Amino acid sequence: MSDTAAYAALSSSPDTATDYDTSLQPKTSAHVLESFDNDSVSAELLLDDEELGDSLADLPKHPTSRKLGTTSAVFLILNKMIGTGIFSTPSGVFLASGSVGMSIVLWILGGVLSLTGLSVFLEFGLAIPKSGGEKNYLERVYRKPKYLVTCVFLGQMILLGFSAGNSLAFGRYVLFATGVDFPSERSSRIVAVLCITFVVLVHGTRPAIGTKLFNALGIFKVILLILVVLIGFVALLGWLPIDNPGNFENAFENSGFGGGTYNYATALLRIVYSYRGWENANYVLSDIDNPRRTLAVAAPLAIGGVMVLYVLANVAYFAVIPKYEIAHSGVIVAGLFFRRVFGDSAGARMLPLFVALSNLGNVLVVAYAHARVNYEFGKEGILPFSAFFAKLNKHGAPASGLFLHWLITCLVLTVPPAGEAYEFIIDLNTYPSAWFSALVAGGLIYLQYNKREQWSSPYHSYLPITLTYLFSNIFLMYMPLVKIPGQEGHPGFAMAGLGMGCLFIGVIYWVVWSIILPRLGGYRIVDEMVIDQDGNESVRYLKVEN
């Protein structure tokens, strides 16, 4: 985004907290449109304003999607946060940390880091209440080289914005509930593909039902976690007919595995993944009613509640399951928890199915959010075949964006060989996110202390909080690069290398899209701020003949 367009992105909103000099408005070949239909495409070759106006007049109209209120925003965040992580990750975290006490401490630390991230994203989100999340914040700060950060973020969202982890966990828990103690990789992946296919079909053909479904599953998830917590406290009181595993005796004593800085960093990476989703509402702010007020209420409420439930759920696991069984339980630790409490009854078999429904809720909200990000990329004209991705179907759903999300997820589910695929998917998806999070935090510090930027927001993230978020992400970026001699499985640097390779693809795309093709085609790319019929702001990247 250009310097002037970035300022205009803030100045043209009627809700913006400060007024900017109108001389900073973009001056390109196309004028700002006060009524720009939200499914229009801007990637066409534009010669003058008259031709632009004619092309927009012929665009079809689609029904405006119903805005999400505070309750839906809370469950949009809850469903993203409470997915696979808390029901599957505690085993890997304990295996890496080496002790019960350190494992719980790391879960608390992960929650604190999420709250510092929320502080940063609240300041950005309340100042720039538009869909897109980090994309908008990075564009506001890193304006040179022009369009580079947009293309790199595009690469991350398209190539790594999949729902494979939770879809795969859904498949494993469904099979576990049917009596398969150790589900095969092939069977789990088949069920996972069916899961993502169902989700995409619901969002694409019945978007209102999709919203109601993830709201309902959000309530269900909270109830399920509260059930786990209550069972754990009953076990601690000795009221369950099971042997006390004694995990809290010498809680910080190493169990004979894990421990050390590298393993702590690895465990923290997985915990951060489990907490991921606190930023989910920032991706769809244009779909949220009164986004500033709603985000300020919904995000802290959802994240604070999840943090308390996560920590207490881990206490519950250790109160019921012997620690060596937890260490070797893999992704079905919650299944072992319910079986130890209720035995092999049919009711106990149904409880892992409830965990599978929790995974389904996560897939629903991830597909919902990422499809709309894909749609925004299409509207802006930056995606290949933008006209295809910038359309809403007759139900008002971004069907093309949903299809892209489905395609990438299915490829990740079906192409990688069997093995430690699930853990690798978690780490691969998380590592590049740490880079973007660090860039967002550093960018906010720059905006706050550079008066020429004229930065203002209804919320202020204090410097110690922002620095904590910045350095925690730098730490998470560095530690996987350290190779430990004798380490089993994939080395951390391979995960980091593949993750950064996806971002480098974005750099290559930027070179082709913004430099090579314009020179060959005899045009230049300009960015334009537009306002759609609902008052939502967005940027369009236009091809203008030289």
C-alpha positions as CSV (number, residue, x, y, z in Angstrom):
1,M,0.0,0.0,0.0
2,S,1.3,3.5,-0.8
3,D,2.0,6.1,1.9
4,T,-1.0,8.2,0.9
5,A,-3.4,5.3,0.6
6,A,-2.3,4.1,4.0
7,Y,-3.3,7.4,5.5
8,A,-6.5,7.4,3.6
9,A,-7.3,4.0,4.9
10,L,-7.7,5.7,8.3
11,S,-8.9,9.1,7.4
12,S,-11.9,8.2,5.3
13,S,-13.7,6.2,7.9
14,P,-16.5,8.1,9.7
15,D,-15.6,6.2,12.9
16,T,-11.9,7.0,12.9
17,A,-10.6,8.4,16.1
18,T,-8.7,11.3,14.5
19,D,-8.9,13.5,11.4
20,Y,-6.2,13.6,8.8
21,D,-5.1,16.2,6.3
22,T,-7.1,15.6,3.1
23,S,-4.0,16.4,1.1
24,L,-2.8,12.9,2.1
25,Q,-5.7,11.3,0.2
26,P,-4.6,9.0,-2.7
27,K,-4.4,10.7,-6.1
28,T,-4.7,7.9,-8.7
29,S,-6.5,7.5,-12.0
30,A,-9.7,6.2,-10.2
31,H,-11.7,8.3,-7.8
32,V,-12.9,7.1,-4.4
33,L,-16.3,5.4,-4.8
34,E,-18.9,6.1,-2.2
35,S,-21.1,3.2,-3.3
36,F,-18.8,0.3,-4.4
37,D,-20.6,-3.0,-4.4
38,N,-18.9,-5.5,-2.1
39,D,-18.4,-8.2,-4.8
40,S,-16.8,-6.0,-7.4
41,V,-13.5,-6.8,-9.0
42,S,-10.8,-4.3,-9.5
43,A,-8.1,-6.3,-11.3
44,E,-9.2,-5.2,-14.8
45,L,-7.2,-2.9,-17.0
46,L,-8.6,0.6,-16.3
47,L,-8.1,3.5,-18.8
48,D,-10.1,6.3,-17.2
49,D,-12.8,7.1,-14.6
50,E,-15.7,6.9,-17.1
51,E,-14.8,3.3,-18.1
52,L,-14.4,2.4,-14.4
53,G,-17.8,3.7,-13.6
54,D,-19.4,1.8,-16.5
55,S,-17.7,-1.5,-15.4
56,L,-19.1,-1.1,-11.9
57,A,-22.6,-0.3,-12.9
58,D,-22.9,-3.7,-14.6
59,L,-21.9,-5.7,-11.5
60,P,-24.6,-8.0,-10.0
61,K,-26.0,-7.3,-6.5
62,H,-26.0,-9.8,-3.7
63,P,-27.7,-9.8,-0.4
64,T,-25.8,-8.3,2.5
65,S,-24.7,-10.9,5.1
66,R,-26.2,-10.5,8.5
67,K,-23.8,-8.7,10.9
68,L,-22.4,-10.6,13.8
69,G,-23.2,-9.3,17.3
70,T,-21.2,-9.6,20.6
71,T,-22.4,-13.1,21.3
72,S,-21.4,-14.4,17.9
73,A,-18.1,-12.6,18.1
74,V,-17.3,-14.3,21.4
75,F,-18.1,-17.7,19.9
76,L,-16.2,-16.8,16.8
77,I,-13.1,-16.5,19.0
78,L,-14.0,-19.4,21.4
79,N,-14.5,-21.8,18.5
80,K,-11.2,-20.9,17.0
81,M,-9.3,-21.2,20.3
82,I,-11.0,-24.3,21.7
83,G,-10.4,-26.8,19.0
84,T,-7.8,-29.6,18.9
85,G,-5.3,-28.0,21.2
86,I,-6.6,-28.5,24.8
87,F,-7.9,-32.0,24.0
88,S,-4.8,-33.2,22.1
89,T,-1.7,-31.0,22.9
90,P,-1.3,-31.5,26.7
91,S,0.5,-34.9,26.0
92,G,3.2,-33.3,23.8
93,V,3.5,-30.3,26.1
94,F,4.1,-32.6,29.1
95,L,6.5,-34.8,27.1
96,A,8.6,-31.7,26.2
97,S,8.4,-30.0,29.6
98,G,9.3,-33.1,31.6
99,S,7.3,-32.2,34.8
100,V,3.7,-31.7,35.9
101,G,4.4,-28.3,37.5
102,M,6.4,-26.9,34.5
103,S,3.7,-28.1,32.1
104,I,1.0,-26.1,34.0
105,V,3.4,-23.1,34.3
106,L,3.9,-23.1,30.5
107,W,0.1,-23.2,29.9
108,I,-0.3,-20.1,32.2
109,L,2.6,-18.4,30.3
110,G,0.9,-19.2,27.0
111,G,-2.3,-17.5,28.2
112,V,-0.4,-14.4,29.4
113,L,1.4,-14.1,26.0
114,S,-2.0,-14.4,24.3
115,L,-3.3,-11.5,26.4
116,T,-0.3,-9.4,25.4
117,G,-1.1,-10.2,21.8
118,L,-4.7,-9.2,22.4
119,S,-3.5,-5.8,23.6
120,V,-1.6,-5.2,20.4
121,F,-4.4,-6.4,18.2
122,L,-7.0,-4.4,20.1
123,E,-5.1,-1.2,19.4
124,F,-4.8,-2.0,15.7
125,G,-8.3,-3.4,15.4
126,L,-10.1,-0.5,17.1
127,A,-8.1,2.0,14.9
128,I,-8.7,0.1,11.6
129,P,-12.0,-1.7,12.0
130,K,-11.8,-3.6,8.7
131,S,-11.7,-7.3,7.8
132,G,-8.2,-8.7,7.1
133,G,-6.4,-8.8,10.5
134,E,-2.6,-8.6,10.3
135,K,-2.8,-7.7,6.6
136,N,-4.3,-4.3,7.4
137,Y,-1.9,-3.6,10.2
138,L,1.2,-4.7,8.3
139,E,0.2,-2.6,5.3
140,R,-0.3,0.4,7.6
141,V,3.3,0.2,8.8
142,Y,5.4,-1.5,6.1
143,R,4.6,0.5,3.0
144,K,7.9,0.1,1.2
145,P,8.8,-1.8,-0.9
146,K,5.4,-1.2,-2.2
147,Y,3.0,-4.2,-2.0
148,L,5.7,-6.6,-0.7
149,V,4.2,-7.2,2.8
150,T,0.8,-7.7,1.2
151,C,2.1,-10.4,-1.1
152,V,4.1,-12.2,1.7
153,F,1.0,-12.2,3.9
154,L,-1.0,-13.5,0.9
155,G,1.4,-16.5,0.7
156,Q,1.1,-17.3,4.4
157,M,-2.7,-17.1,4.4
158,I,-3.2,-19.1,1.2
159,L,-0.5,-21.8,1.7
160,L,-0.7,-22.1,5.5
161,G,-4.2,-21.0,6.3
162,F,-5.7,-24.5,6.3
163,S,-7.9,-26.5,8.7
164,A,-6.0,-29.8,8.4
165,G,-4.9,-30.1,12.1
166,N,-8.4,-29.8,13.5
167,S,-10.0,-31.8,10.7
168,L,-7.5,-34.6,11.3
169,A,-8.1,-34.6,15.0
170,F,-11.9,-34.7,14.3
171,G,-11.3,-37.9,12.3
172,R,-9.2,-39.5,15.0
173,Y,-11.7,-38.8,17.8
174,V,-14.6,-40.0,15.7
175,L,-12.9,-43.3,15.0
176,F,-11.8,-43.5,18.7
177,A,-15.4,-43.1,19.7
178,T,-16.5,-45.9,17.5
179,G,-14.1,-48.4,19.2
180,V,-10.9,-48.0,17.3
181,D,-8.3,-47.5,20.0
182,F,-5.5,-46.6,17.6
183,P,-7.0,-45.1,14.4
184,S,-5.0,-45.6,11.2
185,E,-3.6,-42.5,9.5
186,R,-5.5,-43.3,6.3
187,S,-8.9,-43.7,8.0
188,S,-8.4,-40.6,10.0
189,R,-7.5,-38.6,6.9
190,I,-10.6,-39.9,5.0
191,V,-12.9,-38.7,7.8
192,A,-10.9,-35.4,8.0
193,V,-11.6,-34.8,4.3
194,L,-15.3,-35.5,4.8
195,C,-15.3,-33.0,7.7
196,I,-13.8,-30.1,5.8
197,T,-16.1,-30.9,2.9
198,F,-19.2,-30.7,5.1
199,V,-18.1,-27.4,6.6
200,V,-17.5,-25.8,3.2
201,L,-20.9,-27.0,1.9
202,V,-22.7,-25.6,4.9
203,H,-21.0,-22.2,4.8
204,G,-21.4,-22.0,1.0
205,T,-25.1,-23.0,0.8
206,R,-26.5,-22.1,4.2
207,P,-24.3,-19.4,5.7
208,A,-26.9,-18.5,8.4
209,I,-27.0,-22.2,9.5
210,G,-23.2,-22.2,9.6
211,T,-23.2,-19.2,12.0
212,K,-25.8,-20.8,14.2
213,L,-23.9,-24.0,14.2
214,F,-20.6,-22.5,15.4
215,N,-22.5,-20.5,18.0
216,A,-24.1,-23.7,19.3
217,L,-20.8,-25.7,19.2
218,G,-19.1,-22.8,21.1
219,I,-21.6,-23.2,24.0
220,F,-21.1,-27.0,23.8
221,K,-17.3,-26.6,24.0
222,V,-17.5,-24.4,27.1
223,I,-19.8,-27.0,28.7
224,L,-17.5,-29.8,27.8
225,L,-14.4,-28.1,29.3
226,I,-16.3,-27.2,32.4
227,L,-17.3,-30.9,32.7
228,V,-13.6,-31.9,32.4
229,V,-12.6,-29.3,35.1
230,L,-15.4,-30.5,37.5
231,I,-14.4,-34.1,37.1
232,G,-10.8,-33.2,37.8
233,F,-11.7,-31.4,41.1
234,V,-13.9,-34.4,42.1
235,A,-10.9,-36.6,41.5
236,L,-8.6,-34.4,43.6
237,L,-11.1,-34.6,46.4
238,G,-10.9,-38.4,46.2
239,W,-14.6,-38.9,45.3
240,L,-13.9,-41.0,42.2
241,P,-13.5,-44.8,42.2
242,I,-10.1,-44.6,40.6
243,D,-6.5,-44.7,41.9
244,N,-4.9,-41.4,42.7
245,P,-2.1,-41.1,40.1
246,G,-0.1,-38.9,42.6
247,N,1.0,-36.5,39.8
248,F,1.1,-33.5,42.1
249,E,3.6,-35.0,44.5
250,N,7.0,-33.3,43.7
251,A,5.2,-31.7,40.8
252,F,8.4,-29.9,39.4
253,E,10.5,-33.0,39.6
254,N,11.7,-34.2,36.1
255,S,9.9,-37.4,35.0
256,G,12.9,-38.7,33.1
257,F,12.2,-37.0,29.8
258,G,12.0,-33.5,28.3
259,G,13.2,-30.4,30.1
260,G,15.7,-27.7,29.0
261,T,15.3,-24.5,27.1
262,Y,14.8,-26.0,23.7
263,N,12.1,-28.4,24.9
264,Y,10.4,-25.6,26.8
265,A,10.3,-23.5,23.6
266,T,8.9,-26.4,21.6
267,A,6.2,-26.9,24.3
268,L,5.4,-23.2,24.3
269,L,5.1,-23.3,20.5
270,R,2.4,-25.9,20.8
271,I,0.6,-24.1,23.6
272,V,0.6,-20.9,21.5
273,Y,-1.0,-23.0,18.8
274,S,-3.7,-24.1,21.3
275,Y,-4.4,-20.5,22.2
276,R,-4.4,-19.3,18.6
277,G,-7.7,-17.9,17.6
278,W,-7.8,-14.9,19.9
279,E,-7.3,-12.8,16.8
280,N,-10.0,-14.5,14.8
281,A,-12.6,-11.6,15.1
282,N,-10.0,-9.2,13.6
283,Y,-10.1,-11.1,10.4
284,V,-13.9,-10.4,9.9
285,L,-14.4,-7.0,11.5
286,S,-16.4,-5.8,8.4
287,D,-18.9,-8.6,9.2
288,I,-19.3,-7.5,12.8
289,D,-21.9,-5.0,14.0
290,N,-20.3,-1.9,15.7
291,P,-16.9,-3.5,15.5
292,R,-15.1,-1.2,17.9
293,R,-17.5,-1.8,20.8
294,T,-18.0,-5.5,20.0
295,L,-14.3,-6.3,19.7
296,A,-13.5,-4.4,22.9
297,V,-16.0,-6.5,24.8
298,A,-15.9,-9.9,23.1
299,A,-12.1,-10.5,22.8
300,P,-11.1,-10.0,26.4
301,L,-14.1,-12.0,27.6
302,A,-13.4,-14.9,25.4
303,I,-9.6,-15.0,25.9
304,G,-9.8,-14.6,29.7
305,G,-12.4,-17.4,30.0
306,V,-10.4,-19.7,27.8
307,M,-7.2,-19.2,29.7
308,V,-8.8,-20.1,33.0
309,L,-10.5,-23.2,31.4
310,Y,-7.2,-24.4,29.8
311,V,-5.2,-24.2,33.0
312,L,-7.9,-26.0,35.0
313,A,-8.4,-28.6,32.3
314,N,-4.7,-29.5,32.5
315,V,-5.0,-29.8,36.3
316,A,-7.9,-32.2,35.7
317,Y,-5.9,-34.4,33.3
318,F,-3.1,-34.8,35.8
319,A,-5.6,-35.4,38.6
320,V,-7.0,-38.4,36.7
321,I,-4.4,-39.9,34.4
322,P,-1.0,-41.3,35.4
323,K,1.7,-39.0,34.0
324,Y,3.4,-41.7,32.0
325,E,0.1,-42.5,30.2
326,I,-0.3,-38.8,29.4
327,A,3.2,-38.6,28.0
328,H,2.4,-41.5,25.5
329,S,-1.3,-40.7,24.8
330,G,-0.6,-38.7,21.7
331,V,-3.6,-36.6,20.5
332,I,-6.2,-38.7,22.4
333,V,-5.4,-37.6,25.9
334,A,-9.0,-36.4,26.4
335,G,-10.2,-39.9,25.3
336,L,-8.1,-41.6,27.9
337,F,-9.3,-39.1,30.5
338,F,-13.0,-40.0,29.9
339,R,-12.2,-43.8,29.7
340,R,-10.4,-43.7,33.0
341,V,-13.3,-42.0,34.6
342,F,-16.2,-43.9,33.0
343,G,-14.6,-47.1,31.9
344,D,-15.4,-48.8,28.6
345,S,-19.1,-48.1,28.7
346,A,-21.0,-46.9,25.7
347,G,-21.4,-43.6,27.4
348,A,-17.6,-43.3,27.8
349,R,-17.3,-44.0,24.0
350,M,-19.6,-41.1,23.3
351,L,-17.6,-38.6,25.2
352,P,-14.6,-38.6,22.7
353,L,-17.3,-37.9,20.1
354,F,-18.1,-34.7,22.0
355,V,-14.4,-33.7,21.6
356,A,-14.7,-34.4,17.9
357,L,-17.6,-32.0,17.8
358,S,-15.4,-29.4,19.5
359,N,-12.9,-29.9,16.6
360,L,-15.7,-29.5,14.2
361,G,-16.6,-26.1,15.7
362,N,-13.0,-25.0,15.2
363,V,-13.0,-26.1,11.5
364,L,-16.3,-24.1,11.1
365,V,-14.9,-20.8,12.3
366,V,-11.5,-21.2,10.6
367,A,-13.2,-21.9,7.2
368,Y,-15.6,-18.9,7.9
369,A,-12.7,-16.5,8.6
370,H,-10.2,-17.6,6.0
371,A,-12.8,-17.8,3.2
372,R,-13.6,-14.1,3.8
373,V,-9.9,-13.2,3.8
374,N,-9.6,-15.0,0.5
375,Y,-12.6,-13.0,-0.7
376,E,-11.0,-9.8,0.4
377,F,-7.8,-10.7,-1.5
378,G,-10.0,-11.3,-4.6
379,K,-11.8,-8.0,-4.2
380,E,-8.5,-6.2,-4.0
381,G,-7.3,-7.7,-7.3
382,I,-4.1,-9.2,-5.8
383,L,-5.0,-12.9,-6.1
384,P,-4.5,-14.7,-9.4
385,F,-7.9,-15.1,-11.0
386,S,-9.2,-12.3,-8.8
387,A,-12.6,-12.2,-10.6
388,F,-13.2,-15.8,-9.6
389,F,-12.5,-15.2,-5.9
390,A,-14.2,-11.8,-5.6
391,K,-17.7,-13.1,-6.0
392,L,-20.5,-13.9,-3.6
393,N,-22.9,-16.7,-4.6
394,K,-26.7,-16.3,-4.5
395,H,-26.6,-17.1,-0.8
396,G,-24.3,-14.2,-0.1
397,A,-21.4,-16.6,0.7
398,P,-17.8,-16.3,-0.6
399,A,-18.0,-19.7,-2.3
400,S,-14.8,-19.3,-4.3
401,G,-12.9,-18.4,-1.1
402,L,-14.4,-21.4,0.6
403,F,-13.3,-23.6,-2.3
404,L,-9.7,-22.4,-2.1
405,H,-9.6,-23.1,1.7
406,W,-11.1,-26.6,1.0
407,L,-8.5,-27.3,-1.7
408,I,-5.5,-26.4,0.4
409,T,-6.8,-28.3,3.4
410,C,-7.4,-31.4,1.4
411,L,-4.0,-31.2,-0.2
412,V,-2.3,-31.0,3.3
413,L,-4.4,-33.9,4.5
414,T,-3.8,-36.2,1.6
415,V,-0.3,-35.5,0.2
416,P,2.1,-35.7,3.2
417,P,3.3,-39.2,4.1
418,A,2.2,-41.0,7.2
419,G,4.1,-40.4,10.4
420,E,4.4,-37.4,12.7
421,A,2.2,-35.4,10.3
422,Y,-0.1,-33.9,12.9
423,E,2.7,-32.4,15.0
424,F,4.6,-31.2,12.0
425,I,1.4,-29.5,10.7
426,I,1.0,-27.7,14.0
427,D,4.6,-26.4,14.1
428,L,4.6,-25.5,10.3
429,N,1.5,-23.4,10.7
430,T,2.7,-21.7,13.9
431,Y,6.2,-20.7,13.0
432,P,5.5,-18.1,10.2
433,S,2.8,-16.7,12.4
434,A,5.4,-15.8,14.9
435,W,7.2,-13.7,12.3
436,F,4.1,-11.7,11.4
437,S,3.2,-11.3,15.1
438,A,6.7,-9.8,15.8
439,L,6.3,-7.5,12.8
440,V,2.9,-6.3,13.9
441,A,4.2,-5.6,17.5
442,G,7.3,-3.8,16.2
443,G,5.1,-1.8,13.8
444,L,2.8,-0.7,16.6
445,I,5.8,0.6,18.6
446,Y,6.9,2.5,15.5
447,L,3.5,4.1,15.0
448,Q,3.2,5.1,18.7
449,Y,6.5,6.8,18.8
450,N,6.7,8.4,15.3
451,K,4.5,11.5,15.5
452,R,4.6,11.9,11.7
453,E,2.4,8.8,11.4
454,Q,-0.4,10.7,13.2
455,W,-1.4,7.4,14.8
456,S,-4.4,7.3,17.1
457,S,-6.6,4.5,18.5
458,P,-9.4,4.3,21.1
459,Y,-7.2,1.7,22.9
460,H,-3.6,2.0,23.9
461,S,-1.2,-0.9,24.3
462,Y,1.5,0.0,26.8
463,L,5.1,-0.4,25.8
464,P,6.0,-3.2,28.3
465,I,3.1,-5.2,27.1
466,T,3.9,-4.7,23.4
467,L,7.6,-5.5,24.1
468,T,6.7,-8.7,25.9
469,Y,4.6,-9.8,22.9
470,L,7.4,-8.8,20.5
471,F,10.3,-10.6,22.3
472,S,8.2,-13.7,23.0
473,N,7.6,-14.1,19.3
474,I,11.3,-13.5,18.5
475,F,12.1,-16.2,21.0
476,L,9.6,-18.6,19.3
477,M,11.2,-17.7,16.0
478,Y,14.7,-18.5,17.1
479,M,14.5,-21.6,19.2
480,P,13.2,-24.1,16.5
481,L,16.4,-23.2,14.5
482,V,18.5,-24.8,17.2
483,K,19.2,-28.4,16.4
484,I,19.6,-30.7,19.4
485,P,22.1,-33.7,18.8
486,G,20.2,-37.0,18.8
487,Q,16.8,-35.4,18.4
488,E,14.2,-37.8,17.1
489,G,11.6,-36.9,14.5
490,H,11.8,-33.9,12.2
491,P,14.3,-31.2,13.4
492,G,13.1,-27.8,14.2
493,F,15.1,-26.1,11.5
494,A,13.2,-28.2,8.8
495,M,9.9,-27.0,10.1
496,A,11.2,-23.4,10.2
497,G,12.7,-23.7,6.7
498,L,9.5,-25.0,5.2
499,G,7.4,-22.3,6.9
500,M,9.7,-19.6,5.7
501,G,9.7,-21.1,2.3
502,C,6.0,-20.5,2.0
503,L,6.6,-16.8,2.9
504,F,9.4,-16.7,0.2
505,I,6.9,-17.8,-2.3
506,G,5.0,-14.6,-1.5
507,V,8.2,-12.6,-2.2
508,I,8.5,-14.4,-5.6
509,Y,4.8,-13.6,-6.3
510,W,5.4,-9.9,-5.5
511,V,8.3,-9.8,-8.0
512,V,6.2,-11.3,-10.7
513,W,2.9,-9.5,-9.9
514,S,4.2,-6.0,-9.2
515,I,7.4,-5.8,-11.3
516,I,7.7,-8.3,-14.1
517,L,4.2,-8.5,-15.4
518,P,3.6,-4.7,-15.3
519,R,6.7,-4.1,-17.4
520,L,5.8,-6.7,-19.9
521,G,2.2,-5.6,-20.1
522,G,2.8,-1.9,-20.3
523,Y,0.8,-0.9,-17.2
524,R,1.4,0.1,-13.6
525,I,-0.4,-1.0,-10.4
526,V,-2.0,1.7,-8.3
527,D,-4.0,1.3,-5.1
528,E,-7.3,3.0,-4.4
529,M,-9.3,3.3,-1.3
530,V,-13.0,2.6,-1.8
531,I,-16.1,2.5,0.4
532,D,-18.8,-0.1,-0.3
533,Q,-22.6,0.2,0.0
534,D,-22.4,-0.9,3.7
535,G,-19.7,1.8,4.6
536,N,-16.9,-0.7,4.7
537,E,-13.5,0.5,3.5
538,S,-11.1,-1.6,1.4
539,V,-8.2,-1.2,-1.0
540,R,-8.3,-2.1,-4.6
541,Y,-5.2,-2.7,-6.7
542,L,-5.8,-1.4,-10.2
543,K,-4.0,-1.9,-13.4
544,V,-3.6,1.4,-15.2
545,E,-2.2,1.7,-18.7
546,N,1.1,3.7,-18.9
